[in-house]
Amino acid sequence: MKIALFYGSTTCYTEIAAERIQAELGKDTVTLFNIKDTPLSTIAEHDILILGISTWDYGEIQEDWESHWPEIANIDLEGKIVALYGMGDQIGYTDWFQDALGMLHEQVIAQGGYVIGYWPNQGYEFAVSKALTEDEQHFVGLALDEDNQYDASEERIKLWCEQISTEIADILSD
């Protein structure tokens, strides 16, 4: 099983999370791609993906993702397994927590991706998020908050990696 992890990172937190995910799943399993240095079209070359994005200010997309955002509409994700993770600040931006994660999820679904890794929203304190599932019980991917819950990130990453490993194995065995 080979996984390609694409991320954009302005302040290095999304990159650090990518490295933690890679360490958890194995360096032989996960290859990292910083979208600042890698064409987004490269995503189409991989069957199992993890995409990492952060929310900036008032629900804005991280700058590296933003500069490539129109390209997503041209990437065929049909049949691709996609897990998502996002960075956000649930206290400082409580009305926009993980919004970029939700926007990326919409794009992945629109391009035919099969999303896994939905994450429970218990243990977070925020007002509104575009990253919630319809039942509002889960985020559409792993939600990390390095500003306010740094101490929870390592355990969340560990559990999420176990979860997506199981989900991927189940899909591949069908």
Secondary structure by P-SEA (a helix, b strand, c coil): cbbbbbbccccaaaaaaaaaaaaaaccccbbbbcccccccccccccccbbbbbbbcccccccaaaaaacccccccccccbbbbbbbcccccccccccaaaaaaaaaaaaaaccccccccccccccccccccccccccccccbbbbccccccaaaaaaaaaaaaaaaaaaaaaac
